[in-house]
């Protein structure tokens, strides 16, 4: 693969929470590394607005567009243009898809032009079930070069439900430094924990004391996000912490 990359991140979610923020951060980082980065997203989505404000190029589809022949016909010209430009300029074109539904959006180019794309990556942020023995699914996943997951436990789970060899699955941590969310040890030098002031500022803004035990959920409030399990677990933990607070 050449050193020059054109990376298309495909994320057609209309939300803007953990998944979309991760896509934006990754695109920002790759652009800072000198790569040509573009976001394939929905017109009017918060992700499109955020990407535009960061100066990242966007390639959009309609907010209500569904996968299928009509959508494939609409984006066909855009795909041909990008493939031809990459070939002429000697740039390796990478399609990085975020979540299980994205391959269906780009299905014709996964099935008919595997060699035109230098690499295809499918990153799972949720454990979505698939039909492991379905021949159509097996065909689609055979055109994906790498499956990315955020932990070894997720990788083990995906190896059971996806029709993909485990060797093609990589663990790629999200890269969040959780130490920035913790209070420093009692006698630690404040200079080594510059995040403390930000932590205190956020807690003050939310009306939280420094020693409050806080459970936080920033996702959409719906069953698929595990809200019920999170609530039940927090109730159990909060029983022994009189200063427990939950933020939704």
Secondary structure, DSSP 8 states (H G I E B T S, - for coil): --S-EEEEEE---S--SHHHHHHHHHHHHHHHTT-EEEEEEETT-HHHHHHHHTT-EEEEE-TT--SSHHHHHHHHHHHHHHHHHHHHHT-EEEEEEESTTHHHHTHHHHHH-TTTSSEEEEE-SS-----TT-HHHHHHHHT-SEEEESSHHHHHHHHHHSSS-GGGEEE------GGGGS---TT--GGG-THHHHHHHHHHHTT--TT-EEEE--S-SSGGGTHHHHHHHHHHHHTT-TTEEEE-
